[in-house]
Structure formats: C-alpha cells, structure tokens
Amino acid sequence: MEFLKQIERKWQKKWKEARIFEISPNPNKPKYFVTVAYPYPNSPQHIGHGRTYTMADAHARYMRMQGYNVLLPMAFHYTGTPVFAMSERLAANDEELIDTFVRIYKVPERLLKNFHDPLNMARYFHEEIKAGMKEMGYSIDWRREFTTIDPQYNRFIEWQFETLRQKGYISQGSHPVGWCPNEGNPVGQHDTQDDVEPEIGEFTLIKFQYGEWILPAATLRPETIFGVTNMWLNPTVEYVKARVDNEQWIVSKESVEKLGYLNRKVEVVETLMGSQLVGKHVKNPVTNQEILILPAEFVDPKNATGVVMSVPGHAPYDYVALKNLSQEKAQLKGFGLTPEIIANIKPISMITVSGYGDFPAGDVVKKMGIVSQLDPKLEDATKEVYRHEFHTGKMKANTGKYAGLVVPEAKDKVKDDLIEENKAQNMYELLNKPVFCRCGTECVVKIFEDQWFIDYGNAEWKKLAHEWLDKMRIFPEELRAEFNYVIDWLHEKACARKSGLGTRLPWDPEWIIESLSDSVIYMAYYTITHSLKEHSIRPDQLTDAVFNHILLGVGNTNELAEETGLEPSILEKMREEFSYFYPLDSRHSGRDLVSNHLTFMIFNHLAIFPEELWPRQIVVNGSVLMEGQKMSKSYGNIIPLREAIERFGADPLRLTVLATAELLQDADFSPTLAKSMRERLERLYRFAVETIKLKAGETVEPPVLTTIDRWMLSQLQNHIRRATEAMDNLAVRKAIHGTLYELEQDFQWYQRRISKEREGVERKAAISKVFGEVLDAQVRMLTPATPHICEEIWEKMGKASFISLAEWPTRDEKKVDTQAEETENLIKNVLEDTFNILRATKMVPKKICYYSAAPWKWKVYLTALEKSTSAKITLNDLMKELMKNSDLKKMAEKLAKFARQIVEEINRMPEDKKQRQLQIGAVDENQTLEEAETFFGKEFNAKVNAYNENDPKRHDPKRKSELARPYRPAIYIE
Ligand SMILES: [Zn+2]
C-alpha cells in the first residue's frame, strides 16, 4: 500500500513538473475538448463524485493516447443556494449538519464559525476538492481554473445574458415556479434536499355546485367529466368554506395557503369536517347530473384542493374505492347510506380504447389483483390506463360535441371550454411532492410575477434543440429519449433570485443569476481563463464587444484594442485559442443533470453560438452505491474521496468505480472490492517486473515463434480490437475487463503451455518477446484507468517519455493468426476430453496416445464444410459429391460411416466458424500435438505420444485411431 502511494505521489509530481497536461493549441494535432460539470464547493467530494470525474479523465486520457491534443479543465461553482444555504444552516446551528461536517467531512470544529460566511466555506472546500482531484491523478490543466464569482467570470455571464436578451430568449412575466415559502426564492433541483427537481403539473379544477358553494374537483383528466358518477371527500380531514376571489369554495384546509401562492385571494369563512358533507349531493356543471358525495381514504388533502371527482370506468382508484365502500355497511349507515345505494352507482364508459373492454379501470385492477384503495399498485394501474387511453383512446358518443376526438385533443378542448365558460379554473401543483428546500421547508408552486425567465418554452428554440440533439452523440444512447422528453417538457425557467453568490442581472442588478443559468456555456470561458490571468486583464476591459469578438468573431481587433487598452495580439490569441478548442467535444456528468443542466447547455449553445460551435457529445454515468445501498448522510455510509484515496489508493479506487458497472448502471463500491483491485494491480506490477527481467536475458534476434507464441500474439490483437471498440463507445468497464481479466486468462494459458520450455535459449527469446508484447499493450490499455502504476511500469520498461503521452496500441493484422487460434482450440479440446475420460474412468494414466485424422478424412470434412456454407447439407448430396473422387470411391463403406458422423456436426456449426476453418484448410494436427507432447505429459503426469491414424508404427492396441476426426483427435489411455 505504501508502495502504491509512493508511486502515485511520484508520478503526480512528475506530471506537474513536466506540465504535460497544460494544453495549448497545436496546429499539427487534432484537438479534443472534454469537460465535466464543475462542483459546488459546499462539501468534500465523495466516491460517487469520483466516478463522474474519473470517467471523464479516463476518456480524456484515452483520446490523448489516440493522438488528440486533449484539454480537460476544471472550475468551481460558487453560485446560488447550494453554497449559500449550507452556510446559513451552519449559522443557524443546524446540529445534524454540524455533525456531518465534523464527523464525516472531518472539518476542524474551530473552522465552522468561519463558514457562516459562505465565501469562506466555498474557499475551504474548493481547496479540499482540488487536492482530491490531484490525488486521483486527473489530467487537468489547472492553469485554467476559475470560480463563478471571479469578476471576469461575472462579466462573461453578463455578456451571456445580454446576448440571450437581445435574441429574445429572456422574458419577464408571471409563471409558476417551485418556491420556498421560508426564503421567498424560486427553487430548482440544486436548491432542494436530495437534488429533486420540483415537477409542476397543471390540474383542472372543475366547479361542482353545492347550493351556493362550489366544490372545485381537481383533475389531470378534465375530459373524463362525462364519466363522473360521484364525488370523493376524505371524511377524516378538515375542509374550509372560503371566499376565493369572487366565489365561494369548499376546499381542504391544506390548500388554502397554496391557493394564496397561486395569487388567489382566499378568505376562510368556516371550517368543517369532510364527513359533514358526505351523503350530500352536488351538480356536475357539464352534464347537470346530481351526484352523491362519498367518503374515501385515498383522498389526500395536501393534493390540490382535496376534492376529487370519481370516474370508476376509467380511473382505477375510483373503481376500487367504490368496491371497498360497498362492503362498509357500518360506515355507510353513519352517513345515512346503504350498500345498495353504492352498488347502484355504475361506472360510465366514455372512452373506447383498443385492448380493453368498456371499463379499462376495472380490467386493469382485476389483472393486477388490486383489492384495496390504499394499494400502491394503484399508481401503476392509473398510469397504465392513462397511457393507453392517451395514445389510442377515442371519446364515445355520450361525450357530446367531443365524440370521436382522440383523448389528447379532447383533454385540451374540454379544459379550454370549461375555463372559457367559467366552469373550471387551473391550479398548478407539485406532482412529485413532498419536495423540501435545502433550508428544510416544504416547497410549493408559486406564480412568480414580473420576474426574469429564460424562455425554454419557445417553440422554435425547442425545435432547434430536437434537431441538434439528433446529430449529437449521446452515451448511453438510451438516454436520447429522455433528452427529447426534457426538451419538450421545459418551459420558462426563473433565472434569477435575490440571495446567494453569483452574477447580477446586468439590466436589473437587484437580481442574482441562479446556478443552473450561469453554468450553461462556461466551457467556452475555459479557453481564455489562463490568458486573462497571465495578462492581468481587468473585468472592465472585458466589454460585451470583447466577448463578441473572441467568442463570435464580431468586430475589429485594432478598434477593440484601442477601446479597451488590450494588446491586439492578446485579443487575437484569445480568439484563436477559443476557435481551436471550440466546439466542446465531450460533456460528462451524472444522470441527475439530464433534466436540467445538460439540456440547458444544449439550448444556450444553440441560442448564442453558430452551428459549428455547438456541443458534439454528452456522456452520462450512473451513481455509486456503497455495499448495495444508496450513499447518504443518514446511512452514514459516505466516504469522502480523499479519505478513500488514503485508505485504498487512487488507482485501485479509479479501477473500482470504472470496472464495476457500465455507464448508466450504478457502480457498487465496497472496501473489499477496492482491496481486491489493489491486489490485482500489485500482481500486475510483479508480473511486469518479472517480464522485464526476462527480457533483459533475450539473445536470439529475431526469435522463432511456435504456434503457441503466435496464438498468444493473435489473441492479443483481438483484445486490442475489442478494448479499442469499447473505449470508443465509452464502455470503459468492458475495456478494463477485456484487458485485465480476459487477456490475463489467455496469458495464463500461454504460461501454462510454455512453462517447461523456458530452458532453451531460442525458446527463451521467443517467450520473452511474447511477454514483452503482451505487457506493452496491456499497460498502455490500462493507462486511462490506472495511470500511476502504468507510468511506473513504463519507466521500468526503460521508456523515456510518459505513458500518459504514449500511443494507444493498434491491432496488427499481420499478427492475427487464425490457424494458430484454431489449433490452440484443438489443444484445449484434447486436454479437456482427456481430463473428462480420466475423471469418468478414475484411471491413473501411465501412457496416453493421441491419433490425428487421416488425410482422406480432412478431404471429406472440408468438402462437407464447403457445401454447407450455402445451405444445410444432406448425407446423400455429400456422398454423391465424394463418390466422384476415385480414391474415396474405393473405400465407400468407411466413407459413408464417417460422412454420417460429421454431417450433423457441420450443419450445427456457426457460419463464422465454418468460414474460419475453410480459410485455414487442412491442419497438420500431428505436428501440433507433437509440439504439445511435453505440455500434455506435464498436465497428466504420463508419457504422451501423438500419431497419425495412418502411421503404421503407431501404438494402438484398441484400434482407437479409427475414431479420429478433424479437430477431434482420438484418445487412447493405459
Ligand atoms: Zn428554503
């Protein structure tokens, strides 16, 4: 362990001294620009963060080895509530948080007071995170580091917003937003506990008449108003009679405050229990039908108005609740109702949908075996019915003027008409509640008035985003649909708030641009940060015209130089550097940023830059579990990254997060796994040292390679091809597995095959050549994952430069040897067959004989193979063909017997195997087996002889040799 740590420190120091990751434009090399979402410095990074950054680093390192001039920069996101709210909670002496900081994050207690200033906290964790990234060996160009509160960056963001505004993408108006009532701020995903995006849905409140009062039933499916049979209220919760604007409503007590946030004037008149209304009648405003109010436990007073209309034909909840209620004789009696009354309430069928009867709700409930209205499966049932009706449903004749419409169309029309006739209103509500703000308060929806929004609802903009997404590479590909969904779903987003760190809106400076809006095009800023520092460029020199020039190519260098006092050469250099590195080639992040940041990034690039500068690729990875569990403060299973590096080493840690899961799967971390990875790397190192010693004794040049040597080198080419394909597709786990485990298995086989042969000088030279080639390729292919130990081995191999800058191995077609591969399969088969016989007979062998097939059998075999490539062969056809040969004709009986044996085998053989065997032709099995006599002898501890079945001198007392078939030598044991 100490040894690994020393290696890591040594190479981190050498990389830094040689400045190999400080990347500048190089006109002779193609560029590749990789970025990862910058971190919020509000806590130390843990292993979960480590995965995303390690993935990006591995990709950057791979592309570098593929010959690209790869830039991987890093910055720190001080903006907004993530940092600010954390600091406020500390200032408010939040004990849980203090405990987390001291016990898990190991922050010295005396510093906590300083953290009441968010800036101090951000600076502390900034350094902490940066140190961890260095200790992980990330190939970052640290010259380009910045924070989002640097005054120069503020100017960049001001330019971004001015540009968006001039192009019409900023709007001012009233829109629903997720809202923290405590702080009076809009909340997005990065402002909530557990990073939940508040999802806002639009309910329709349909106004059922109850005398002079209105019961506003909340529904997401207004078109089902024609199927309403009754009303549901929760008898055990409090409702209020209230004046809402100019009307008199009865709604749940919980909804009063929410209606206020939605800008309705609400004045409570009196409170009553739901039970007081049960048994009364209300009038359906569309059908004018009088319906009963019935009791239901599933009605959540916190959901919209707490008033629900019942559509048992099409809503599974309603169907089950009615069924349940008809059994509750005693309860019904209390309301003056009877089971018969309930039984008389019949579902109304008002939508036809293929694959279901008249009442889809009942169908699905029966299929899923749901009997209780509190069964969580009802959610799935509801979704299933809704999905089918939405996609294939049509309105029936009993829906009046909507008859024949498809459901999505009817939904909008009914809603619009009802609102128009004042029979309904809308109500925004969180669909995924409860969502809690970082300050601990439950979030609500607020109509945010006269505020600033980025207009992601703009239809033209959405269309463009879809079109560009089609052209982008998305890894994993299955996320493309999710991006399309998010693009459709996005609407106006509040882009500023009144508290926190960040950049002020240039035209309305009481507002600070929030953190998901000032982080969408900053990749461009990386291309110039080091120049800004190097030339001490002041923020006031970075006018909008300067950014227009550098980033959009607008304006005249000399004029700008004169206006700003900047050297023309510096302006030109920044313009050139931006033009060299942009567009962004690969953007990496965790999955949680798909629904916001990553999609915003696409939108904003499209708005601001010309098409040739739009981002090319997005890579999204899953998270990390800790021994099968979600990592969370409450489980106490968070290991900060630096602590993990200290315990397990950087390379083992990198390997663990990369090699245990494909991109989108969750990786499962455990200390045991990390330790086994460390041992695996230590074994690799010992093998390397041994190989290097071996190579030092090499004398014969060029060495003569035997079949097994050629086999190993051929397999190596296959592994190189597979690892390259995997890395090209960001399947890093697959690449590591191939390189570390599958290649290793082959290599162990090779060592097993040659171990007795090391004595001769010639063999020694050949073997050391094979060892050397395997090691060389293996170490290169592992470098993206475990760069430190690979550098150390590389140095031991006597290489002058860094392996980080070496080339990725390429498959050498000349070394691909199909024949060697097939004959080696033969050896493996013979070995396995012999072991099987020994196991079955419990013999202890003294002597083993192998008989390879006679040449005529090969002729039959290959003829059959050839005929079978176009279609299945029959024995008759094959015989007809073979009998044309006069030599074969003479031995018709033997021939028929043998042909019968192989027809079936060949018909079953996969096409590619047939092609390979045909390409190789007849194999000299006798020579192959003879070469392996020593190997077999050692494996079985017996004397082993190989013969051809035609060999008159063969030892064959049981006439076993007759059984020999191509690729299946006969075996005799005594
Ligand atoms: Zn809050």
Boltz pocket constraint, residues with backbone or C-beta under 6 A from the ligand:
constraints:
  - pocket:
      binder: B
      contacts: [[A, 180], [A, 181], [A, 182], [A, 183], [A, 437], [A, 438], [A, 439], [A, 440], [A, 441]]
      max_distance: 6.0
